[in-house]
């Protein structure tokens, strides 16, 4: 004899643990203190911060991209393994592997390449500058930080992840591309290096002052410093 009601027979009971966070709003689920690994990745001219939450007791894994949840597994009996997600058509995989001392190692792969290899490839494809601009109209306006990226093969120009539609003007020795950000005039110069190996040299001026080029490989190790999301 079964003491279960017809709608609560054993074969009708869920086999999944009821330990989800569906009832918790997304902004409350995100907690930086629970992040165990993070990476900074430029994809198609835009910068993304990828973060992983890994519960070593429950096995829960949550993946965040720029503070937005893209994957969540509330209960995992297997504490290691890999999860796949996509960013702007790029296939990303986070692997969780065991490490000595009951610890874990976390690895990120983008389009089949490790994060380090992907970083090296991106450093050859882009140029990056960081600049802080102050408004001249009022002292109450806070300074604005800008991340300016140039994709070399297409000459696409991105400012804080937004693709700019700017026209280049031919000048002696190359081209100039002018654009204005918060009362600051920027000029992206493209000049021939005179050397076939070096090709075209790109420099950026802000109100006539040279903006030093940032090292993409170094910047990608410090995602919080360049992403305000």
C-alpha positions as CSV (number, residue, x, y, z in Angstrom):
1,X,0.0,0.0,0.0
2,X,1.3,3.5,-0.9
3,X,0.7,6.3,1.5
4,X,1.4,8.8,-1.3
5,X,-1.5,10.6,-3.1
6,X,-2.0,9.8,-6.7
7,X,-0.2,13.0,-7.8
8,X,2.7,12.3,-5.5
9,X,3.8,8.8,-6.5
10,X,7.5,8.1,-6.4
11,X,7.7,8.0,-10.2
12,X,6.2,11.5,-10.4
13,X,8.7,13.1,-7.9
14,X,11.5,15.2,-9.4
15,X,14.9,13.7,-9.1
16,X,16.5,17.2,-9.2
17,X,17.4,18.9,-5.9
18,X,15.3,21.9,-5.1
19,X,18.2,24.3,-4.6
20,X,17.9,26.9,-7.3
21,X,18.2,30.6,-7.2
22,X,15.4,31.3,-9.7
23,X,13.5,33.3,-7.0
24,X,16.5,35.6,-6.4
25,X,16.8,38.7,-8.7
26,X,19.8,38.6,-11.0
27,X,21.4,41.7,-9.4
28,X,21.2,40.1,-6.0
29,X,22.6,36.8,-7.2
30,X,25.8,38.5,-8.4
31,X,28.2,38.7,-5.5
32,X,31.9,39.6,-6.2
33,X,32.9,37.8,-3.0
34,X,31.8,34.5,-4.5
35,X,34.0,34.9,-7.7
36,X,36.8,32.4,-7.8
37,X,38.3,33.3,-11.2
38,X,38.0,36.2,-13.7
39,X,39.4,37.0,-17.1
40,X,39.4,40.0,-19.4
41,X,38.8,39.3,-23.1
42,X,38.5,41.6,-26.1
43,X,36.1,40.1,-28.7
44,X,35.4,41.9,-32.0
45,X,36.6,45.2,-30.6
46,X,34.6,45.0,-27.4
47,X,36.0,44.2,-23.9
48,X,34.4,41.6,-21.8
49,X,34.9,40.6,-18.1
50,X,34.2,36.9,-17.6
51,X,33.8,35.7,-14.0
52,X,33.2,32.3,-12.5
53,X,31.5,31.4,-9.3
54,X,32.2,27.8,-8.1
55,X,30.6,26.3,-5.0
56,X,33.0,23.6,-3.8
57,X,30.3,22.1,-1.6
58,X,27.2,22.3,-3.7
59,X,29.0,22.2,-7.0
60,X,27.1,25.2,-8.2
61,X,28.7,27.0,-11.1
62,X,27.7,30.5,-12.4
63,X,29.3,32.4,-15.2
64,X,29.0,36.1,-15.5
65,X,29.9,38.4,-18.4
66,X,30.1,42.0,-17.5
67,X,28.1,41.3,-14.4
68,X,25.3,39.6,-16.3
69,X,24.5,35.9,-15.8
70,X,25.0,33.8,-18.9
71,X,25.1,30.3,-17.4
72,X,24.0,28.8,-14.1
73,X,24.1,25.2,-12.7
74,X,22.6,25.3,-9.3
75,X,23.5,21.8,-8.3
76,X,26.4,19.7,-9.6
77,X,27.4,16.3,-8.1
78,X,30.6,16.5,-10.2
79,X,32.7,19.4,-9.0
80,X,35.0,19.4,-12.0
81,X,34.3,19.6,-15.7
82,X,33.7,22.3,-18.4
83,X,30.9,24.7,-19.4
84,X,30.3,26.2,-22.8
85,X,28.8,29.6,-23.6
86,X,29.1,32.1,-26.4
87,X,30.0,35.8,-26.6
88,X,29.3,37.6,-29.9
89,X,29.5,34.3,-31.8
90,X,32.8,33.3,-30.2
91,X,32.7,29.9,-28.4
92,X,34.0,30.1,-24.8
93,X,34.7,27.2,-22.5
94,X,35.6,27.4,-18.8
95,X,37.3,24.2,-17.4
96,X,37.4,23.3,-13.8
97,X,40.2,20.8,-13.0
98,X,41.4,19.3,-9.7
99,X,44.5,20.7,-8.1
100,X,46.7,19.4,-5.2
101,X,45.5,20.1,-1.7
102,X,41.7,19.8,-2.5
103,X,41.9,22.9,-4.6
104,X,40.8,23.7,-8.2
105,X,42.3,25.2,-11.3
106,X,40.2,27.3,-13.7
107,X,41.0,27.8,-17.4
108,X,39.3,29.8,-20.1
109,X,39.3,28.9,-23.8
110,X,38.1,31.2,-26.6
111,X,37.5,29.7,-30.0
112,X,39.7,26.7,-29.1
113,X,42.6,28.8,-27.8
114,X,43.7,29.2,-24.3
115,X,43.4,32.6,-22.7
116,X,47.1,33.2,-22.9
117,X,47.3,32.2,-26.6
118,X,44.2,34.2,-27.4
119,X,45.8,37.2,-25.7
120,X,48.9,36.9,-27.8
121,X,46.9,36.8,-31.0
122,X,44.7,39.7,-30.1
123,X,47.8,41.8,-29.2
124,X,48.8,41.5,-32.8
125,X,45.4,42.4,-34.2
126,X,44.6,45.5,-32.1
127,X,46.0,48.7,-30.9
128,X,44.8,50.1,-27.6
129,X,44.9,53.5,-25.9
130,X,43.5,54.6,-22.5
131,X,42.6,58.3,-22.0
132,X,40.8,60.4,-19.3
133,X,39.0,63.5,-20.5
134,X,37.8,66.5,-18.5
135,X,34.9,68.7,-19.6
136,X,35.8,72.3,-20.1
137,X,32.2,73.6,-19.8
138,X,31.8,72.9,-16.1
139,X,34.0,71.8,-13.2
140,X,31.1,69.7,-11.8
141,X,31.3,67.2,-14.7
142,X,33.3,64.2,-13.6
143,X,36.2,63.1,-15.8
144,X,35.4,60.3,-18.3
145,X,37.6,57.4,-19.0
146,X,37.8,56.2,-22.6
147,X,39.1,52.9,-24.0
148,X,40.1,53.4,-27.7
149,X,40.7,50.3,-29.7
150,X,41.7,50.0,-33.4
151,X,41.3,46.7,-35.2
152,X,44.2,46.6,-37.7
153,X,42.8,44.4,-40.5
154,X,39.5,46.3,-40.9
155,X,40.7,49.7,-39.4
156,X,37.5,49.6,-37.2
157,X,37.6,52.1,-34.4
158,X,36.0,51.3,-31.1
159,X,35.5,53.7,-28.1
160,X,34.3,52.1,-24.9
161,X,33.0,49.1,-27.0
162,X,31.0,51.4,-29.4
163,X,32.0,51.2,-33.1
164,X,32.7,54.7,-34.4
165,X,31.9,55.8,-37.9
166,X,34.7,58.3,-38.6
167,X,36.2,59.4,-41.9
168,X,39.9,59.5,-42.5
169,X,41.6,62.3,-44.3
170,X,44.7,61.8,-46.5
171,X,47.6,63.9,-45.4
172,X,51.3,63.9,-46.3
173,X,52.7,60.5,-45.4
174,X,49.4,58.9,-44.4
175,X,46.0,59.6,-43.0
176,X,44.4,61.4,-40.0
177,X,41.1,60.4,-38.3
178,X,39.7,63.0,-36.1
179,X,36.9,62.6,-33.4
180,X,35.9,64.5,-30.3
181,X,35.2,63.0,-26.9
182,X,34.0,65.4,-24.1
183,X,35.6,68.5,-25.5
184,X,38.8,66.7,-26.3
185,X,39.9,66.4,-29.9
186,X,41.5,63.1,-30.8
187,X,43.6,62.5,-33.9
188,X,44.5,59.0,-34.9
189,X,47.5,59.2,-37.2
190,X,48.5,56.4,-39.6
191,X,52.0,56.8,-41.0
192,X,54.3,54.6,-43.0
193,X,57.2,53.4,-40.9
194,X,59.4,53.2,-44.0
195,X,60.1,49.6,-43.1
196,X,58.3,46.7,-44.7
197,X,58.5,44.7,-41.5
198,X,56.9,47.4,-39.3
199,X,54.4,48.5,-42.0
200,X,52.0,51.3,-40.8
201,X,52.5,53.0,-37.5
202,X,49.4,54.2,-35.6
203,X,49.6,57.0,-33.0
204,X,46.9,58.8,-31.0
205,X,47.0,62.5,-30.1
206,X,44.6,64.1,-27.6
207,X,44.5,67.9,-28.0
208,X,47.9,67.6,-29.7
209,X,49.5,65.6,-26.9
210,X,50.6,62.0,-27.5
211,X,48.6,59.3,-25.8
212,X,50.8,56.4,-24.9
213,X,49.8,53.1,-26.3
214,X,48.6,50.5,-23.7
215,X,49.9,47.0,-23.5
216,X,46.9,44.7,-24.2
217,X,48.5,41.7,-22.5
218,X,49.0,43.7,-19.3
219,X,45.6,45.3,-19.4
220,X,43.8,42.0,-19.9
221,X,45.2,40.9,-16.5
222,X,43.4,43.7,-14.8
223,X,39.8,43.6,-15.9
224,X,38.3,45.6,-13.1
225,X,40.6,48.6,-13.9
226,X,39.2,49.1,-17.4
227,X,35.7,47.9,-17.1
228,X,33.2,50.0,-15.1
229,X,30.3,47.5,-15.3
